[in-house]
Amino acid sequence: MNQFTRTCILFAAVSLTALAGCSATQKHESTGQYIDDTGITTAVKAAIFNEPTLKSAEINVETFKGRVQLSGFVSSRANIDRAVQVAQGIKGVTSVGNDMRLK
């Protein structure tokens, strides 16, 4: 094998390894999904903050592959229901998990 062929094979192997490292798996997000989820999290937090009946400091928001997880301690069942409704109304949200508890 000549030097050019070895260099091409090495370059192809490194390229494939790098591309595989950026892909998504069941437990890991791709870079694009991470950016999308960050935008969804920000939008949900902003919507909760702008909702006068909810205290945004009480509700934690996490997003993974479009699924929003709400957690924290709130003062009423109505606040739990309203937070879920607000999160479901955000573009890009595929589902909402509710782990909020009453104080």
C-alpha positions in Angstrom: 0.0 0.0 0.0 1.4 3.4 -0.9 1.4 6.4 1.4 -1.6 8.1 -0.3 -3.8 5.1 0.3 -2.9 4.8 4.0 -3.6 8.5 4.5 -7.0 8.2 2.8 -7.9 5.2 5.0 -6.8 7.0 8.1 -8.7 10.2 7.2 -11.9 8.1 6.5 -11.6 6.3 9.8 -11.2 9.6 11.7 -14.1 11.2 9.9 -16.5 8.3 10.6 -15.5 8.3 14.2 -16.1 12.0 14.5 -19.5 11.8 12.8 -20.6 8.9 15.1 -19.7 10.9 18.1 -22.2 13.6 17.1 -25.1 11.3 16.6 -28.0 10.8 19.0 -28.6 7.6 21.0 -31.5 6.7 23.3 -29.7 8.2 26.3 -27.8 11.0 24.6 -28.8 13.9 22.5 -27.2 15.1 19.3 -25.8 18.7 19.3 -28.9 19.9 17.4 -31.3 18.2 19.8 -29.5 19.7 22.8 -29.8 23.2 21.3 -33.5 22.6 20.5 -34.1 21.3 24.0 -32.4 24.4 25.5 -34.7 26.6 23.5 -37.8 24.7 24.6 -36.7 24.9 28.3 -36.2 28.6 28.0 -39.6 29.1 26.3 -41.4 27.0 29.0 -39.6 28.9 31.8 -40.5 32.2 30.2 -44.2 31.2 29.8 -44.4 30.0 33.4 -42.7 33.3 34.5 -45.3 35.3 32.5 -48.2 33.4 34.0 -49.5 35.5 36.9 -50.9 32.6 38.9 -47.6 30.7 39.0 -44.4 31.4 40.9 -41.6 30.5 38.5 -39.1 30.1 41.3 -41.1 27.1 42.6 -41.1 25.1 39.3 -38.0 23.5 37.8 -38.0 22.7 34.0 -35.8 20.1 32.2 -36.1 19.0 28.6 -34.8 15.9 26.9 -35.6 15.2 23.2 -38.7 17.4 23.4 -40.1 15.9 26.6 -40.5 18.5 29.3 -40.2 17.4 32.9 -41.7 19.8 35.5 -40.7 19.4 39.2 -40.8 21.4 42.4 -43.2 22.3 45.2 -46.3 24.4 44.4 -49.2 25.7 46.6 -52.2 24.2 44.9 -53.4 21.5 42.5 -54.7 24.3 40.2 -51.1 25.6 39.9 -49.9 22.1 38.9 -52.5 21.8 36.2 -51.9 25.3 34.9 -48.1 24.7 34.7 -48.7 21.5 32.7 -51.1 23.4 30.4 -48.6 26.2 29.9 -45.8 23.7 29.0 -48.0 21.8 26.6 -48.7 25.0 24.7 -45.0 25.6 23.8 -43.9 24.8 20.3 -41.6 21.7 20.1 -42.9 20.1 23.3 -43.8 16.5 22.6 -44.9 15.5 26.1 -44.9 16.9 29.6 -43.9 14.9 32.7 -45.3 16.1 36.0 -43.3 15.6 39.1 -44.6 18.6 41.0 -45.7 18.2 44.6 -48.0 20.2 46.9 -46.4 22.1 49.7 
